[in-house]
Amino acid sequence: MAPSGSRNVKRGCKRVFYWIPVLFIALIVAWSYYAFVVQLCLVSIEDMWEKVVYLMVYHVIFIMFIWAYWQTIFTKPMNPLREFCLSYSDKELLEREDRGESQQEILRRIAKELPIYTRTNSGAIRFCDRCQLLKPDRCHHCSVCDKCILKMDHHCPWVNNCVGFSNYKSFMLFLAYSLLYCLFITATDLQYFIKFWMAGGKAHFRLKEYLNGFPDTQAKFHILFLFFSASMFSVSLASLFVYHCWLVFKNRSTLEAVRAPVFRHGTDKNGFSLGSSKNFRQVFGDEAKYWPFPIFSSLGDGCSFPTCLVNIDPEQQYSPTSHNAAPKGKTDSCHFPFKPMRESQSRLLSSTTSWTESDIAADDKNGTNNPLMTTENEA
C-alpha cells in the first residue's frame, strides 16, 4: 500500500505542476484585461468615442482568444480506434514469440487489414508497447499523456495538452487570436506609451515629470508594462504562428518536420501533401463559415490520411536516391492494396489521380507506367 500511495502522490504533484504554465498565462491575460480596460480605456483615455471603439474591438478579439485557448486546453486528444488494438489472442501470440522477426510477421499480418502505410526507419511495423496497438499513420505516443495521440503535433506545456488531430485547428486559431490580441494592444497603447515615455524628457529622468498628463502613477506603470509585454509576446507569437502556417500548407506536423515519415517506398517528407489548398482544408474543413471559430471541422477520422506516393518538393534538389527509387524491373510489379476512401478523403483527392490496380494494368498494357506521377489512396 505504501508504494502505491507514494506513486499516487507523485502523480498528483505532477498534475499540479503541469498546470503552472497555464496558470501563468491566465494571470498574464487577467492582468492585461485590467490594464487595458480599466487603466488605459476608462482612466487614461478621455475621448468617449475612442473608448467605445477600443473596448468593442478589444472584447471581440478577447472573446475569440479565450474561446480558442479554452478549446485547445480542454479538447481531449483522440486515440486510435479499437480496430488498431491487439486482440487477446494476438497479444498472447506476440508474447510467446521471442524473435523480433517472428513478431514482425504477426504484426504485418494484422496490418494488412488496416490502413497503415508508414513504417519505422528500419521498415518495421510501427507498434506501441505501452498501448499494445499498431500505430495509425501520423500517430505517436506521448510520454506526458502516456497515450497514443492521432496526428500528434507536439505536447504543449502552455495548454497542458497534446496538440493533435482533435484540437490542431483550435491551436492554430489560439495562435492567430493571441497574436491579434497582442498586436491590437500594442497599436492602441503606443501613443500613450510614447506620451508617458516622453514626459520624462530626454535629459532628465525624474518621477515627478512622469505625472504630467496622466491621472495617476499607477496607470502610467500599467500602460508602460502593458506595451512592453504585448510587444514582446507579439514577436514570439508571430514566429510561432508563421511556422505553423507553413506546416499547415505543407501538411506536416512538428514531429514530421523534424523527422520525415517513412513509407513503404522510403522516406518522403511530402508524403501527406496534397497541395496548399487541400492541405488547408484538411485542417480547417470545407465550409469557410466555420474557419474563424474554434469548433472541430477537420476532414477525416485521424486514423488514415490520403497520401501522395511520391511528391517532389521544389525546395529539395532531385536525385535518383532521394526518393528511394526502385529498379525498373521491380517498379512494374509493385502493387499496393486498394481500399475504399472515406467521404472526406475522397473530396480531398477529387481532382488528383488515384492509383488503383486497374490503372496499373492499363499502364502495363500501354507500357507507360510512371511511378513518380501516381498517388496512393488510404482508407
Buried (B, 14 or more C-beta within 10 A) or exposed (E): EEEEEEEEEEEEEEEEEBEEBBEEBEEEBEBBBEBBBEBBBEBBBEEEEEBEEBBEEBEEBBEBBBBBBBBBBEBEBBBBBEBBBBEEEBEEBBEEEEEEEEBBEBBEEBBEEBBBBBBEEEEBBBBBEEBBBBBBBBBBBBEEBEBBBBBBBBBBBBBBBBBBBBBBBBBBBBBBBBBBBBBBBBEBBEEBBEBBEEBBEEEEEEEEEBEEEBEEEEBBBBBBBBBEBBBEBBEEBBEEBEEBBEBBBBBBBBBBBEEBBBBBBBBBBBBBBBBEEBBBBBBBBEEEEBBEBBEBBBBBBBBBBBBBBBBBEEEEEEEEEBBBBBEEEEBBEBEBEBEEBBEBBEBBBEEBEBBEEEBBEEBEEEEEBEBEEBBBBBB
